[in-house]
């Protein structure tokens, strides 16, 4: 299963810049390294865009995990899935994006064959896990809205669904260890090889990890939207005979619809380009294509925390109290408590009010 789309010698193409390898034993000092021929402005733009997306993704998804962990109100079954999505985004942010940026900055792969395989494996693992977690959320919303009494996704079921998503895609992404690697030119493959083995794996991966889950997600949400649309709106709730769909659940559906749309549109180019891509003998064209795909795909990781803050009021309150600088202002919040200290303060406040009320009534009876 060798990668047949990559050069087998280190002879650079015409017009290619050649540099002397700064490392290696004396006998290999004359080994030439293929550069990606990226201009300084292109490298600077790639660094700024990927760096900004990296900061937003790491900060935002870490904040999602922190708020849900500290907040009693946000620890719902759905938020178990949200934490799993955030962890997958953090995984690709930490274990993939910095190394991709390093590869483009230096114009070659400097971290060895094993690290190349691991980075590409993470690029397959993280989106695959997320799409199956999104499918699990879709199933949860479907039964919560349409059949609230017949089936319920409990916390234990949610944990099992999340674990199954991670294990299934960990196995499905494992062939990346065989198809990817760094060659003699210090180049870590961008795409699957053009051999029939690579094309077969790319087609299977596109079908099982992207197309089938995407179709199921669309079908489930279509049924949910038709159900809500058919029963119409009435004040703060959506009604149909004896069933009541709270407005908050409708807003949650809108949030996940937007999140699914952004995710699917962001990662579609990654899966398509693994099957249809230029020969990697043209390093500059391959590098620019992979860079564009990386920008689009990684923007999904940075967009999720923004969607949560726009659509979820509890998450916004959690962020405010997480960054609250005034302790008195935090502890006065009666609608949303996030720490043990605030709950103790509320109990103490209620006890003080009852004590003062009883003292006033005794004082009034004494004077009467």
LORO-104037 format. One record per residue (C-alpha): residue number from 0; residue in one letter; y negated, x negated, z negated. Coordinates in pm, whole numbers. Each point is the difference from the previous one (the first is absolute). Layout:
<pts>
  num  residuo       Y       X       Z
  NUM        A       Y       X       Z
...
</pts>
This chain:
<pts>
  num  residuo       Y       X       Z
    0        X       0       0       0
    1        X    -241    -272      89
    2        X    -358      73      85
    3        X     -11     -44     376
    4        X    -366      80      43
    5        X    -122    -319    -160
    6        X     -22    -347     156
    7        X     290    -229     -67
    8        X    -202    -318      30
    9        X    -326    -108    -147
   10        X    -167     -56     339
   11        X    -333     186     -11
   12        X    -118     219     289
   13        X    -285    -108     225
   14        X    -337      -5    -169
   15        X     161      21    -345
   16        X    -155    -205    -277
   17        X     234    -261    -144
   18        X     -35    -155    -342
   19        X     201    -257    -182
   20        X     213     125    -286
   21        X    -151    -123    -326
   22        X     331      20    -185
   23        X     356    -111      51
   24        X     179    -334      12
   25        X    -136    -286     213
   26        X     255      69     274
   27        X    -149     350      50
   28        X    -369     -93     -11
   29        X     -28      56     375
   30        X     137     356     -28
   31        X    -254     236     156
   32        X     -99     334    -149
   33        X     -81     302     211
   34        X    -332     152     -96
   35        X     -92     365      49
   36        X    -323     -95     181
   37        X    -203     243    -211
   38        X    -374     -58       3
   39        X    -187     -68    -320
   40        X    -171     339      18
   41        X     333     177      44
   42        X     147    -177    -301
   43        X    -310      80    -206
   44        X      14     367      99
   45        X     372      17     -80
   46        X     -60    -163    -338
   47        X    -282     237     -93
   48        X     180     318     106
   49        X     337     -88    -151
   50        X    -170    -140    -310
   51        X    -200     320     -53
   52        X     308     218      55
   53        X     197    -222    -238
   54        X    -261      32    -277
   55        X     -25     379      38
   56        X     378      38       9
   57        X      76    -220    -302
   58        X    -285     136    -211
   59        X      47     365     102
   60        X     379      16     -32
   61        X      -5    -190    -330
   62        X    -255     254    -124
   63        X     227     287     112
   64        X     288    -142    -206
   65        X    -227     -64    -300
   66        X    -157     346      -3
   67        X     332     180      34
   68        X     159    -222    -267
   69        X    -279      59    -252
   70        X     -64     366      75
   71        X     217     268    -151
   72        X    -136     263     239
   73        X      83    -192     318
   74        X     362     -73    -100
   75        X     146     277     217
   76        X     310     -16     220
   77        X    -212     -48     312
   78        X    -174    -299    -155
   79        X     333    -180     -38
   80        X       6       0     380
   81        X    -366    -108      13
   82        X      74    -301    -224
   83        X     290     -95     227
   84        X    -232      11     302
   85        X    -253    -216    -185
   86        X     269    -255     -93
   87        X     112     -25     364
   88        X    -362     -55     106
   89        X     -41    -268    -267
   90        X     319    -166     120
   91        X    -121     -36     357
   92        X    -347    -100    -124
   93        X     136    -284    -213
   94        X     309    -112     192
   95        X    -110      38     361
   96        X    -371      21      82
   97        X    -114    -332    -157
   98        X     271    -191     189
   99        X     -82     170     329
  100        X    -364     -98     -46
  101        X     107    -355     -85
  102        X     204     -16     320
  103        X    -296      99     216
  104        X    -243    -224    -187
  105        X     208    -315      52
  106        X     129      98     343
  107        X     361     -58    -103
  108        X     255      89    -265
  109        X      -2    -250    -286
  110        X     234     158    -256
  111        X     343     -53     148
  112        X     272     216     148
  113        X     108     182    -319
  114        X    -354     112     -83
  115        X     -50     122     357
  116        X     309     220     -29
  117        X    -112     137    -338
  118        X    -352      89     120
  119        X     131     182     307
  120        X     261     178    -215
  121        X    -274     135    -228
  122        X    -189     123     309
  123        X     305     212      85
  124        X      88     100    -357
  125        X    -334     135    -129
  126        X     -79     256     275
  127        X     361     117      11
  128        X       1      68    -374
  129        X    -331     182      23
  130        X     102     235     279
  131        X     309     111    -193
  132        X    -205      43    -317
  133        X    -244     211     203
  134        X     296     204     122
  135        X     106      49    -364
  136        X    -351     120     -86
  137        X      19     238     295
  138        X     328     148    -129
  139        X    -151      34    -347
  140        X    -308     183     134
  141        X     215     221     223
  142        X     214     134    -285
  143        X    -293      14    -244
  144        X    -201     225     233
  145        X     266     208     177
  146        X     283      15    -255
  147        X    -150     -74    -343
  148        X     283     170    -192
  149        X     307    -106     198
  150        X     -42    -378       1
  151        X    -211    -246    -194
  152        X     -30    -376      43
  153        X      18    -125    -359
  154        X    -107    -344    -112
  155        X     359    -123       1
  156        X      53     128     354
  157        X    -327    -161     107
  158        X     111    -337    -142
  159        X     333      26     184
  160        X    -175      88     327
  161        X    -234    -298     -39
  162        X     287    -237     -80
  163        X     197     128     301
  164        X    -303     -59     226
  165        X     -32    -361    -114
  166        X     372     -79      21
  167        X      48     167     338
  168        X    -284    -182     169
  169        X      82    -329    -174
  170        X     334      11     183
  171        X    -147     130     327
  172        X    -266    -274      12
  173        X     246    -282     -79
  174        X      70     -91     369
  175        X    -358    -135       7
  176        X     141    -307    -176
  177        X     211     -72     310
  178        X    -251      86     272
  179        X    -303    -180    -141
  180        X     -62    -362     -84
  181        X    -215    -302      81
  182        X      92    -209     304
  183        X     -45    -367      80
  184        X    -366      61      87
  185        X     -83     117    -356
  186        X     -43     355     121
  187        X     119     299    -204
  188        X     105     275     241
  189        X    -240     292      34
  190        X     240     239     171
  191        X     368      73      42
  192        X     176    -210     265
  193        X      36     132     355
  194        X     380     -24     -19
  195        X     211     315       6
  196        X      73     -44    -372
  197        X    -370      -2     -84
  198        X     -71     297     225
  199        X     290     197    -153
  200        X    -115     -68    -356
  201        X    -359      87      90
  202        X     108     331     153
  203        X     223      90    -298
  204        X    -270     -95    -246
  205        X    -263     201     187
  206        X     229     303       6
  207        X     137      -7    -357
  208        X    -301    -133    -188
  209        X    -286     158     193
  210        X      80     278     247
  211        X     257     205    -195
  212        X    -194      -4    -331
  213        X    -324      76     186
  214        X     154     303     173
  215        X     140     129    -331
  216        X    -338     -45    -170
  217        X    -175     191     279
  218        X     255     284     -14
  219        X     -18      36    -378
  220        X    -380       0     -11
  221        X     -13     242     293
  222        X     201     251    -206
  223        X    -224     -56    -303
  224        X    -321      44     202
  225        X     132     314     171
  226        X      95     143    -338
  227        X    -345     -65    -149
  228        X    -178     119     315
  229        X     203     321      12
  230        X     -67     107    -356
  231        X    -374     -68      31
  232        X    -247     -88    -271
  233        X    -123     213    -289
  234        X    -259    -153    -227
  235        X     135    -303    -177
  236        X     366      61      89
  237        X     210      61     307
  238        X     223     307     -45
  239        X     306     156     154
  240        X     159     295    -187
  241        X     111    -151    -333
  242        X     -46    -366      95
  243        X    -322    -182     -82
  244        X     -94    -334     154
  245        X    -274    -167    -206
  246        X    -298    -135     187
  247        X      70    -345    -149
  248        X     342      -8     169
  249        X    -158      94     331
  250        X    -242    -290     -42
  251        X     293    -230     -79
  252        X     165     110     324
  253        X    -318     -88     189
  254        X      -6    -343    -164
  255        X     359     -80      95
  256        X     -49     135     351
  257        X    -290    -241      46
  258        X     195    -283    -161
  259        X     303      59     224
  260        X    -217      16     312
  261        X    -176    -328     -84
  262        X     327    -172     -85
  263        X     189     110     311
  264        X    -286     -81     237
  265        X     -56    -340    -168
  266        X     362    -117      17
  267        X      96     147     338
  268        X    -140    -303     195
  269        X     206    -240    -216
  270        X     330     169      88
  271        X     -89      49     367
  272        X    -115    -358      56
  273        X     329    -137    -135
  274        X     168     149     307
  275        X    -275     -52     259
  276        X    -189    -325     -43
  277        X     -96    -303     211
  278        X     217    -309       9
  279        X     -80    -223    -293
  280        X     -27    -297     232
  281        X    -357     126      42
  282        X    -103     -79    -356
  283        X    -362     110      27
  284        X      78     345     142
  285        X     282      54    -249
  286        X    -217    -113    -291
  287        X    -289     232      92
  288        X     237     297      45
  289        X     173     -62    -331
  290        X    -336     -45    -173
  291        X    -127     334     132
  292        X     321     174    -109
  293        X     -24    -161    -345
  294        X    -357     128     -41
  295        X      96     357      89
  296        X     318       3    -208
  297        X    -148    -155    -309
  298        X    -295     240       2
  299        X     246     265    -121
  300        X      53    -190    -326
  301        X    -374     -21     -60
  302        X     -66     368      82
  303        X     237     166    -251
  304        X    -205     -62    -319
  305        X    -308     138     178
  306        X     187     319      92
  307        X     118      45    -358
  308        X    -354     -30    -133
  309        X    -135     247     258
  310        X     262     273     -46
  311        X     113     -37    -363
  312        X    -244      86    -279
  313        X     234    -130    -271
  314        X      15    -339     168
  315        X    -380     -12      20
  316        X     -26      79    -372
  317        X     261    -264     -71
  318        X    -199    -261     191
  319        X    -319      93    -182
  320        X     161     -32    -341
  321        X     178    -320      96
  322        X    -335    -160      84
  323        X    -200     182    -267
  324        X    -221    -246    -187
  325        X    -115     235    -277
  326        X     274      80    -253
  327        X    -181     308    -132
  328        X     -36     139     352
  329        X     373     -50      63
  330        X     111     159    -324
  331        X    -219     307      44
  332        X     194     107     310
  333        X     188     317     -97
  334        X     135      76     347
  335        X     173    -332      55
  336        X     138    -247    -253
  337        X     155    -322     114
  338        X      61    -213    -310
  339        X     167      46    -334
  340        X    -329     -76    -175
  341        X    -177     288     170
  342        X     275     243     -99
  343        X     -20    -115    -362
  344        X    -378      38      12
  345        X      32     357     126
  346        X     245      91    -280
  347        X    -228    -152    -259
  348        X    -299     188     143
  349        X     184     334     -19
  350        X     104     -74    -362
  351        X    -361     -81     -94
  352        X    -124     326     155
  353        X     259     205    -190
  354        X     -91    -180    -323
  355        X    -373      66      44
  356        X      65     363      95
  357        X     208      62    -312
  358        X    -262    -172    -217
  359        X    -278     218     142
  360        X     196     323     -60
  361        X      70     -98    -364
  362        X    -369     -83     -49
  363        X    -101     341     140
  364        X     244     187    -226
  365        X    -130    -190    -304
  366        X    -359     110      67
  367        X     105     359      75
</pts>
